[in-house]
Amino acid sequence: MSRIHDALKRAEQERATSTGTHVEPAYDQPPFQQDAQGEAMPLLQTPMASAGNGGMPNTASGLNMGSALNYEALVARCPQSAWSPDQKTMLFFEQDDSRLGAEEFRTLRSRLYQIREKMPLKRLLVTSALPKEGKTFVSANLAQVLVRQHGRRALLIDADLRNPGLHRHLGATQSPGLSDYLLGEIDEFAGLQRGAMENLFFLPAGKSVASAPELLANGRLKLFLQRVEPLFDWIIIDSSPVIPVSDATLVAGACDGILMVVRSAVTPSDLALRAREEFPDKLLLGVVLNGAPSDKSQRSKYYYGEAVSSPA
């Protein structure tokens, strides 16, 4: 390859000399670099999207993320949506720090940062043993309280492809979303939404599919997380419950840690233990107790009163 390149270059130079003109060699576009064997190879270029995309990089072929420019590109691709959050369950869209449960989520946030000092922790899976234990409620409010800290960015993902609920709590649309990306129908940006809360982004579950386990295991979820991770401080993933289906264990392989949600006086202890055994010890960060009676003296526990608990 290098010999061909050199011969072409010499021929081009000779032609330019004989005509008295300067010619830019076409074969130097894109530029070349030397591989390990000294052969010339083209440098990778980031393809550009069509003019209708505003000249944005075509993220379907790969991203070089993490810079301020790329975050600006993310914001440009995700115009603010008109969400209508459920005021009973979404605690932080209104500037009311006295709401029941708000202080407990701030405590949970502090505990997660303490854990983060000891281990890498950005991709956090939230799940439960059974449906209707409050995992979606916890996921959504945890993402909200994380971005309440100045400059923190969070991505909330609905990976419960069988019974998605995050979009209802946020008052957002369900599609396009994760399933559409896993099917290869959209790029990393196309399913992301941005609501009124600064720095909070949301990837809904997407359209209904009949093959959730196969989609979650096809490798594209890990690819998506790798590509968007540099843009966010936290990625919170709401998953299917553990006991009925295998989806949560598939998603867990792409995460740094897991929070188990247990509903007070509802979740059978044997099923909670069984769900806990589905995950490696190193991934399980702790248990969030949901729906316990409000007792402000018990600051060592995570509890959320029935007035703000959600069914799923």
HELIX and SHEET records of a PDB file:
HELIX    1   1 SER A    2  THR A   19  1                                  18    
HELIX    2   2 ALA A   26  ASP A   28  5                                   3    
HELIX    3   3 ALA A   51  ASN A   53  5                                   3    
HELIX    4   4 THR A   59  SER A   61  5                                   3    
HELIX    5   5 ALA A   68  ARG A   77  1                                  10    
HELIX    6   6 ALA A  102  ARG A  116  1                                  15    
HELIX    7   7 LYS A  135  VAL A  147  1                                  13    
HELIX    8   8 LEU A  166  LEU A  170  1                                   5    
HELIX    9   9 LEU A  178  LEU A  182  1                                   5    
HELIX   10  10 ALA A  212  LEU A  216  1                                   5    
HELIX   11  11 ARG A  220  VAL A  228  1                                   9    
HELIX   12  12 GLU A  229  LEU A  231  5                                   3    
HELIX   13  13 ASP A  247  ALA A  252  1                                   6    
HELIX   14  14 SER A  269  ARG A  276  1                                   8    
SHEET    1   A 2 PHE A  32  GLN A  34  0                                        
SHEET    2   A 2 ALA A  40  PRO A  42 -1                                        
SHEET    1   B 7 GLN A 193  ARG A 194  0                                        
SHEET    2   B 7 LEU A 200  LEU A 203 -1                                        
SHEET    3   B 7 ALA A 154  ASP A 158  1                                        
SHEET    4   B 7 TRP A 234  ASP A 238  1                                        
SHEET    5   B 7 ARG A 123  SER A 128  1                                        
SHEET    6   B 7 GLY A 257  ARG A 263  1                                        
SHEET    7   B 7 LEU A 284  ASN A 290  1                                        
END                                                                             
